[in-house]
Structure formats: C-alpha cells, structure tokens
Amino acid sequence: MAIARDQEALSFTPRYNSHVFLSFRGEDTRKTFTDHLYAALSSAGLRTFIDDEGIERCENVNSELEKAMKTARSSIIVFSKDYASSRWCLDELVMILEHKRTSGHVILPVFYDVVPSQVRHQTGSFAEAFGRHEELFRIEINERKREYLRNKVEGWRKALREVSNLAGMDLQNDANGDEAKFIHKIVRVIGAKLNRKVLHVAPYMIGMEYRVRDINSWLWNTSANVGIAVICGMGGIGKTTIAKEIYNSNFEIFEGSSFLASIREISERPNGLVRLQRQLLSDILKGKEKHINSVDEGIVKIKEYIGCKRVLVVLDDVDSRDLFDKTIGMRHWFHPGSKIVLTTRNKHLLKAHEVCRIFEVEKLREWESLALFSWHAFKQDHPVEGYVEQSKEVARRCGGLPLALEILGSSLSGKTLDIWESVLQKLASIPDSQIMGKLRISYDSLQDDHTRRLFLYIACLFFGEDKDFSIKILDGCKFHTIVGIDNLIDRCLLTINGCNKLMIHQLLQDMAREIVCQESPKEPGKRSLLWDHENSLCVLTEKTGTERVEALYLDMHLLNNSIGKSDQIELKTEAFARMQNLRLLQLNAIKIKGGFKDFPKRLTLLSWHRFSLKSIPSDFLMESMVALDLSHSKLEHVWKGTKLLKSLKILNLSHCHGLTNSPNFTICPNLEDLILEDCIHLVKVHESIGELKKLVSLNLEGCKNLKKLPSEFHYLTSLRTLNMSGCSKLDPSTDGSTTRGSWLFKPLCNVSSDDLARSLGSLFLLQDLNLSMNPISSVPESIKYLTMLKSLKLDSCERLQLLPELPNSFNHVERRKLLIIADDIIKNLALDLVELESMGIFALKFSNYMTRVISNGQVQVLYECGIYSKFLPRSWFRDLCCDFKRTGSGLSFNVPSHTNHKIQALNVYILYAYAGDKDPAYLKSLLPERERFGKTNESFYGSQDFFFFGFVKIANMSKELIWREGATCKCVPDFEQDWLWSSHWKSGHRDIIEGG
C-alpha cells in the first residue's frame, strides 16, 4: 500500500520472526516461572522465542540464539539468584544490549528472586558468582588470555549495571511476591512497549494526538457504568482514523473487543446487518462461531453473550438511530465498565435523554495542515525549497480537512511547478465549502482515462469486494487491474484492508458516483454504471438503456424490502437489447421473458440469483463470461448445447435445490472456482471434472445426497481448497468398487488401500480440507501425503475413532495449522495416544455436534520433544491397567528385558484427586486469580492459557539418564473431579525405556 511504502521510505523496519526473546538461566526457572511466563505471552498473541533445553552450547553464545534474538522485537531478561553464575547468560546479556544500541530493540528486565540493587552492584549471589569468574583469570598463566578474561568479566559487570538501570519489573515490588499477578503485569507491560496494533492506521497522525488523548482519558475511567461516546464531524475529518487509534491503544485492557467498520455501507447490502452481528459476536467471543440467520436472532444472541464480560465496541460510520439499535441493542445489555464508541456525521444520533460523551472533531489548524500535506507531498514535515508558498496555499485551500490534504499531497508528489500552479488555479475556482470539487482534482490528475475508469468501477461497484475476485472480473473487462490498483493506492485513493478487501473512503465513493451521474444527470439509461436499484428498475421497465451502459445492478429482493413489497418483477429480454456494451450484470429475484438472441453478448460477470428457468437457454451467448453466479435458482440442468466458455473462471451454483447432476465441465476448461454448496438433491458430479486442470477451489458443502465422486477426481492436481462438509451419503460401495471411487469416505471402516492413497495423495497442493459432518470412522492414511495441508476440519464427525499420521507440515508451529474436531470424538480418540501422536502441536478447536458451538484454541494434546501428553477426566479411564502403581510422588521399578522383543513406548499417568470442598494447595498457588472469578465462572477459564501441575522426572539409574516433562493442560473446565494426566514417551526416548 502507498501509505505503508511511504512509511518505509522514512525508516527501514527489519522483518521480525517473534515479538519476544526470552533470556533466562534454565536451571533456575525453566520449568517454573519462565515456562509460565512463556505460556502467558503466547496466550496473549505474542510470538515468543524460548531456548530449547537441548541446544548445545559452545564457548560463545549459539549463533542460532543470536539470530533469534536479532529477529525479535524485544527481549525479556529474567534475573534469578544464580543468573550470574552462567557465562552463557552473561554473554547473551551483552549481545542483547549491543543489539539495543544499534536498533530499536526493546528490553524488559525482570527481577524474579533478586532485587535490582543486587544486579546493579553485583552483591549477594551475584558477588559469589563473580568471585568464581574472577578466579579464572587470576589462575590463568597465559597473559593474553588472562587479559581477555579480565575484560570479559568487566564487560559483564558493565552490562549488569546498564540493564539494571532500565525500567524493569520486580516480583516483590510490583506484585508482592504473587507470581501469577506478576506474569499478568509483565504481559501487559511488554505489550504496551511493543505498541501492538490490530488495525492499520495512516502513518501521519498530525493533529490527532490530543484528540486521541481526550478519548483515551474517557476510556480509562474505571466507572462501573456502560459508557457511550460519539466521535462526530464532517466527512474526511479523521473520525475513523481516531477510532482506529484509540482501538489499537485500548483493546487489550478489555476482556473482549470488536471494531465494526463501514457500518452504513455494509448495512445496505443483502444480509448486511446479519454479517455485522456475526462479526461482533465472533470478535467478542474471540473466534467462537455463532450461527445467526436473521437480525432478530442476532439481537437475542448478542444480548445473551455481550453481558458476560467487559468489552470495547467501536461502530464506525453509523448514520441512523435504528441502525444502532439493531446492531448492538440497548446499553443495559452490556457488562458494567464496557465502552461503546461510535463515529458519525450526525452528533444527534443518540436520543437527548441518554447519557453519552460527544467528541467533536475539529478541522486541522494551519500549521498542522501544512505539516500533513508536506508529509504526503515531500515525505517530510515541511515543504522543500521552491514549493513553500504553493504548499501553504494548497494547504489553506483544503480547509483543514485531512482527507483532502492527504489526497492532494499524494497527487502532487513529484510533479513540476507548472502542474502545481494549474492545481492552484482549479482550487481557487472552487468555493471553500465544496470538498467534492477539491477531491475531484486528484481524480482528474490520474495519468490516463484507463486508470480513471478503473477508479469509478471500484468506487461504484467493487467497494468491499475481495481483491483477487475483483481482479479476475476487471481483467475480463480489459482493465490492467493490478497496475491500476497500485497506482490508485499510490494516490491514496484506494486501500486494501487486512481481509484483502478493496476499501475507499465514503467521500471518494460519493465523488465517484457523482462523476458517473454527471454523464447524464436526467437520463440514467445514458450513464455507464448503474448501481442504484431504483434507477436500474426505471431503465429496464421503460426500456431506456443505451450502448453507454457498461454495468447494471438490480436487486428486487432488497428493493422490495425497502418499500414493503414482496412480489417478483417480470421483465422482457428486449429491455436489454440496446445495451450491447454491458459487461457487468447483477440481478436478484427478476423474471425475464423472451428470447436471448439479442441479449448483451459481452458480459464478463453475470450474477443472477433466483434465476427462474430450468436451464440456461442455448441462444444465451456467454463466450466472454469470467464469472457466472446462478445461486438460489430453479436450475435442473445448467446448460444444453452451450458453446465453449474459455474465459469462465468462477461458477457458483450454490443453493440450487433442483439440480441432480452437475454440468458437463468440458466447455469450461479454465474454471478455477466451483461452488455447489447446499445443492441438496445433487447425486452425481460429472466425470469431466477431472479435466479442470486449473481448478483451485471446490465447495460441495451440504450436498447431503451426493453418493459418489467420479474416478477422475484425483486429476484435480491444482486443487487447494476442498470442502465436503455434510456430504453424508458418499460411499464407494455404490459403484461396486473400492478403487478410485468416492475415496474419501467409507463409513465405519478404515480406508487403507494403496489405490485410495494415491487418489488422495495426488492432490499435493491441497491446503484446506473440510470433512465435517460426515459418518466417517477414520481419515484415510493417504492424508499424510498432503504436505501443503494447513487446515483439516472434522467438526461433528460423531463416529470418528482414528486419526492416522498427519502431514509433516502440521508440526511447524509458525504456520498456524488448524484442526477442528468434535469434543465428543476426543473422548474416543484420546484413549490411545499412539494413534494421536502424529498430531504434534497445532491449534485445536472443539465443537459440540448437538449445539453447533465451536470453542477456540482448546489444546488438549501437547507434543514436546517426542512426548505426547494430555489431561482427561479420570472417569474416561475406568478400566485403566498399569504395570506399576504407587500413591505418592515417586515410583521405581525394574524394566523387564525380553530376548525377542523391544519395548516401544512408555505410558506415564498421574492422577490428581479432587480434595473435597477445597482446591489442592498446588492449584491455589498456580491459580490465585480463580478466586476473583468464582469456581464455575466461564470467563476465568476462557482467560487462562496453559496450567502447570508439577513435573515428571524419569531416570534410568543403570544408564544414568534423566528426562523431565511438565504436566501441562489448557483450560480444564472443572476441578471438582479427579483428573488424569497421561503421557506417551516414544520418539527419541528409546534409551530410557529399554531394559538393563
């Protein structure tokens, strides 16, 4: 993006692999405080590097550790009593401080069981450690080496003095010795130091600082009341920028948060309010999915969940009181201490009797305007020589409006004085009150008609659309879309948000639509783009469309809802006869009579929801079509006698309940996306699907009567996303063969044949696989060949009993693998750790197939150093048999030797018995925060990450080998029962479990 590139031009920011580098003495705190701190940092979303205990050390700090430290944004240094006795720790400290001097590296010293003065002056245990270090150079005979050691020790002392003078955290002073509270504070402090942001904010916040400060002061008020604030002001004044900044600064101090952007725009779309409600709930519940089908249902669910925690909700661009009510409901639904922030052009949005705080955003002052303009025009806070007076005049003419200053500054950047003078003349002719005219100058200055037309298309028709989808369609309209989008981003006329959506400021949208309307102010049929449904209906009913029309959108379902009607309108095809340059046509709930011989032949996009015919007429020419969307239609056969569709890349036939067979795909060889979702009567997919060599995404979700897939399916070698959720009747036995039939499913049986393995393994580019809601008892072993797989979903597979070896890619934590699996299935699967051992470390979601509720990130199987472990209720192991048992903290036994057999694995179990009406002491010490929430309060358990329940030390006395492992779990829901920690020791531990 242009804004991002501008910022990079000012200061180079290296790429970071992690947020935090943890530096500590392993023998002191690895298995206690530091492990707990690591878990808390990870839970807070801070990527944290922690040194593996098994890394070999040499005389100098390991080069891998140095690389890890230099690619982290910060270091947390944990000082413990024996920290100074480790030469490697001291060398690491010197390295961290040297890096800080040459970069913006953040350091947070943490004084665990020592006080800062001990570190600063090297007293107590630090004095003893340095005594031993100094003894080394005293006894050294070689003079040069003795001098080297003396300098090294002095360097360590200097580093300790330097780091102890930095602002740090002291266990006793900051948390009164309470480790859990201390860790919580550390996470908040390092998060604040890193200034993490979740929303992109323009890099130049000129004049916004004190406005943000005032709102922050209001947000930090600890009153138990639910606070409502309205940020109001004219369009382009910076309301959204301020809202994003205060959200970035404060979201972490609330238990939940949500930023709902562009509410006015989104709410006008079909199901727009439902989409906003879903996002709100998903944000507040931190990823848990809630199904909402209507606005009324959404209000009920929001009311149910919003009152459980203290939240921050920002509603951007709200233009009506009714919209506010429907989106989040009444203020009294919220938990005490929650805050609601709205941005609007109407400061009287809330009723007068309601208590709210109004923050009115004023225009920038003269010097602020000049500075902001200069940043965009010259990449510095003042004009360059020769452009000073012109810059002052342009800034003055922008009237203190940040949007105008940003856009005009970007459009004039690098231009000659002649162009500047021309722009000033245009500005002088536009009244100060007419902001649209001033923004129009930046549009007029675009380099060619091609880029200007692209801007109008995006602003009027593609706002909020996926960038990749938009590029496919606009390329089909003969735009050079990728280059054009880059040019618009450079001019600050377009941005791409974090969800890859095309975003344009509302004022720029209004300007673009006004430009199109001016093509023919009184006759919509002579305009190039018709996005307004009323204008489109008028043009079609009165048959006034002309060859000027390039795009037409008409949604009768949306239009009827707005006027209280429900009838489907009927038109004639001849209404389109004169619109032969029509490229984009979107219709919903429209019946059309007549032949299609004279229908527009250059259509690139046809989206016709509720298409009333049973098949596409043979005289409907679609050779130029890139995307065809006939979802929710009455189709029984898609096409008959249709000519080759070489341009077609997207085919959406979702929710076509009359469709029993998929179309023949030989006529669309370049298809990339095929959507057959909820075609509930579809029983067969045409064998020609194997010819779609470019197919990237296939969605068969909800095709509950689909019985077989063709054998040619395995030829889809470009496939990256496959969704077969709810295809509950797929069965290879229906074709009388188990070879290359419906190779993914064989209910209640294990799938293991080599032929099936080749079929699944041939989809080697597959990244997302959804097999949810299917009666499978196992996943094919051939899944291990899908080395690109990132997401596997097995939600509500209630008969699933076996998971095979998963691809090696699932073991790479940094790539965020995802498995969704039903919680009732975990009970069956978890009985055999050997079957689960390939799962490794990845995010695990639980879902209940009865309630359809998915809970986020509940890791139940932990993999560390070849050891697989989990916590489960003791009741799940009623018939558990062990070779050796003992009550207490220790157990010893002789490993039996067998001549013809080798022991393959060791299963270790620890039973944590419920202590009655009191939690055991170890729980009290580890979970002091629990008392604040109450024993059964769900918000407490949802806020914790990993809990540690002591450690297992296994020693092979005859071989003098020792292994240690922490008993760890995440979000145990109820301590008022017995729990069993079970672990499986196999990979890399053969020496310790062999007899002898």
Residue, then its C-alpha position, 0 to 999 in steps of 0.5 A: m500500500a502507498i501509505a505503508r511504502d511511504q512509511e518505509a521510505l522514512s525508516f527501514t523496519p527489519r522483518y521480525n520472526s517473534h515479538v519476544f526473546l526470552s533470556f533466562r538461566g534454565e536451571d533456575t526457572r525453566k520449568t517454573f516461572t519462565d515456562h509460565l511466563y512463556a505460556a502467558l505471552s503466547s496466550a496473549g498473541l505474542r510470538t515468543f522465542i524460548d531456548d530449547e533445553g537441548i541446544e548445545r552450547c559452545e564457548n560463545v553464545n549459539s549463533e542460532l540464539e543470536k539470530a533469534m534474538k536479532t529477529a525479535r522485537s524485544s527481549i525479556i531478561v529474567f534475573s534469578k539468584d544464580y543468573a550470574s553464575s552462567r557465562w552463557c547468560l552473561d554473554e547473551l546479556v551483552m549481545i542483547l544490549e549491543h543489539k539495543r544500541t544499534s536498533g530499536h530493540v526493546i528490553l524488559p528486565v525482570f527481577y524474579d528472586v533478586v532485587p535490582s540493587q543486587v544486579r546493579h552492584q553485583t552483591g549477594s549471589f551475584a558477588e559469589a558468582f563473580g568471585r568464581h569468574e574472577e578466579l579464572f583469570r587470576i589462575e590463568i598463566n597465559e597473559r593474553k588470555r588472562e587479559y581477555l578474561r579480565n575484560k570479559v568479566e568487566g564487560w559483564r559487570k558493565a552490562l549488569r549495571e546498564v540493564s539494571n538501570l532500565a525500567g524493569m519489573d520486580l516480583q516483590n515490588d510490583a506484585n508482592g511476591d504473587e507470581a501469577k499477578f506478576i506474569h499478568k503485569i509483565v504481559r501487559v507491560i511488554g505489550a504496551k512497549l511493543n505498541r501492538k496494533v490490530l488495525h492499520v492506521a495512516p502513518y501521519m497522525i498530525g493533529m490527532e494526538y490530543r484528540v486521541r488523548d481526550i478519548n483515551s482519558w474517557l476510556w480509562n475511567t474505571s466507572a462501573n457504568v456502560g459508557i457511550a461516546v460519539i466521535c462526530g464531524m464532517g466527512g474526511i475529518g479523521k473520525t475513523t482514523i481516531a477510532k482506529e487509534i484509540y482501538n489499537s491503544n485500548f483493546e487489550i485492557f478489555e476482556g473482549s473487543s470488536f471494531l465494526a467498520s463501514i457500518r452504513e455501507i455494509s448495512e445496505r447490502p443483502n444480509g448486511l446487518v446479519r454479517l455485522q452481528r456475526q462479526l461482533l459476536s465472533d470478535i467478542l467471543k474471540g473466534k467462537e462461531k455463532h450461527i445467526n440467520s436473521v437480525d432478530e436472532g442476532i439481537v437475542k444472541i448478542k444480548e445473551y453473550i455481550g453481558c458476560k464480560r467487559v468489552l470495547v465496541v467501536l461502530d464506525d460510520v453509523d448514520s441512523r438511530d435504528l441502525f444502532d439499535k439493531t446492531i448492538g441493542m440497548r446499553h443495559w445489555f452490556h457488562p458494567g465498565s464496557k465502552i461503546v464508541l461510535t463515529t458519525r456525521n450526525k452528533h444527534l444520533l443518540k436520543a437527548h435523554e441518554v447519557c453519552r460523551i460527544f467528541e467533536v472533531e475539529k478541522l486541522r489548524e494551519w500549521e498542522s495542515l501544512a505539516l500533513f500535506s508536506w508529509h504526503a507531498f515531500k515525505q517530510d514535515h515541511p515543504v522543500e525549497g521552491y514549493v513553500e508558498q504553493s504548499k501553504e496555499v494548497a494547504r489553506r485551500c483544503g480547509g483543514l480537512p485531512l482527507a483532502l490534504e492527504i489526497l492532494g499531497s499524494s497527487l502532487s508528489g513529484k510533479t513540476l511547478d507548472i502542474w502545481e500552479s494549474v492545481l492552484q488555479k482549479l482550487a481557487s475556482i472552487p468555493d471553500s465549502q465544496i470538498m467534492g470539487k477539491l477531491r475531484i482534482s486528484y481524480d482528474s490528475l490520474q495519468d490516463d482515462h484507463t486508470r480513471r475508469l478503473f477508479l469509478y468501477i471500484a468506487c461504484l461497484f467493487f467497494g468491499e469486494d475481495k481483491d483477487f475476485s475483483i481482479k479476475i472480473l476487471d481483467g475480463c473487462k480489459f482493465h490492467t487491474i493490478v497496475g491500476i490498483d497500485n497506482l490508485i493506492d499510490r494516490c491514496l485513493l484506494t486501500i486494501n484492508g487486512c481481509n484483502k478487501l478493496m476499501i475507499h473512503q465514503l467521500l471518494q465513493d460519493m465523488a465517484r458516483e457523482i462523476v458517473c451521474q454527471e454523464s447524464p444527470k436526467e437520463p440514467g439509461k445514458r450513464s455507464l454504471l448503474w448501481d442504484h436499484e431504483n434507477s436500474l428498475c426505471v431503465l429496464t421497465e421503460k426500456t431506456g438503456t443505451e450502448r453507454v451502459e457498461a454495468l447494471y445492478l438490480d436487486m428486487h429482493l432488497l428493493n422490495n424490502s425497502i418499500g414493503k413489497s414482496d412480489q417478483i418483477e417480470l421483465k422482457t429480454e428486449a429491455f436489454a437489447r440496446m445495451q450491447n456494451l454491458r459487461l457487468l450484470q447483477l440481478n436478484a429475484i427478476k423474471i425475464k421473458g423472451g428470447f436471448k438472441d439479442f441479449p448483451k453478448r459481452l458480459t464478463l460477470l453475470s450474477w443472477h440469483r433466483f434465476s427462474l428457468k430450468s436451464i440456461p437457454s442455448d441462444f444465451l451467448m456467454e463466450s466472454m463470461v469470467a464469472l457466472d453466479l446462478s445461486h438460489s435458482k430453479l436450475e435442473h440442468v445448467w446448460k444444453g448445447t452451450k458453446l465453449l466458455k474459455s474465459l469462465k473462471i468462477l461458477n457458483l451454483s450454490h443453493c440450487h435445490g433442483l439440480t441432480n447432476s452437475p454440468n458437463f465441465t468440458i466447455c469450461p476448461n479454465l474454471e478455477d472456482l466451483i461452488l455447489e454448496d447446499c445443492i441438496h438433491l445433487v447425486k452425481v458430479h460429472e466425470s469431466i471434472g477431472e479435466l479442470k486442470k486449473l481448478v483451485s477451489l471446490n465447495l460441495e458443502g451440504c450436498k447431503n445426497l451426493k453418493k459418489l465422486p467420479s474416478e477422475f477426481h484425483y486429476l484435480t492436481s491444482l486443487r487447494t481448497l476442498n470442502m465436503s462438509g455434510c456430504s453424508k451419503l458418499d460411499p464407494s460401495t455404490d459403484g461396486s468398487t473400492t478403487r478410485g471411487s468416492w475415496l474419501f469416505k467409507p463409513l465405519c471402516n478404515v480406508s487403507s488401500d494403496d489405490l485410495a492413497r494415491s487418489l488422495g495423495s495426488l492432490f499435493l497442493l491441497q491446503d484446506l480440507n473440510l470433512s465435517m459432518n460426515p459418518i466417517s470412522s477414520v481419515p484415510e492414511s493417504i492424508k499424510y501425503l498432503t504436505m501443503l495441508k494447513s487446515l483439516k476440519l472434522d467438526s461433528c464427525e460423531r463416529l470418528q475413532l482414528l486419526p492416522e499420521l498427519p502431514n509433516s507440515f502440521n508440526h511447524v508451529e509458525r504456520r498456524k495449522l488448524l484442526i477442528i474436531a468434535d469434543d465428543i470424538i476426543k473422548n474416543l480418540a484420546l484413549d490411545l495416544v499412539e494413534l494421536e501422536s502424529m498430531g504434534i502441536f497445532a491449534l485445536k478447536f472443539s465443537n459440540y455436534m448437538t449445539r453447533v458451538i465451536s470453542n477456540g484454541q482448546v489444546q488438549v494434546l501437547y507434543e514436546c520433544g517426542i512426548y505426547s501428553k494430555f489431561l482427561p477426566r479420570s472417569w474416561f479411564r475406568d478400566l485403566c491397567c498399569d504395570f506399576k502403581r504407587t500413591g505418592s510422588g515417586l515410583s521405581f521399578n525394574v524394566p523387564s528385558h525380553t530376548n525377542h522383543k523391544i519395548q516401544a513406548l512408555n505410558v506415564y499417568i498421574l492422577y490428581a484427586y479432587a480434595g473435597d470442598k477445597d482446591p489442592a494447595y498446588l492449584k491455589s498457588l498456580l491459580p490465585e486469580r480463580e478466586r476473583f472469578g468464582k469456581t464455575n465462572e466461564s470467563f476465568y477459564g476462557s482467560q487462562d492459557f496453559f496450567f502447570f501441575g508439577f513435573v515428571k522426572i524419569a531416570n534410568m539409574s543403570k544408564e544414568l539418564i534423566w528426562r523431565e516433562g511438565a504436566t501441562c493442560k489448557c483450560v480444564p473446565d472443572f476441578e471438582q473431579d479427579w483428573l488424569w494426566s497421561s503421557h506417551w514417551k516414544s520418539g527419541h526416548r528409546d534409551i530410557i525405556e529399554g531394559g538393563 
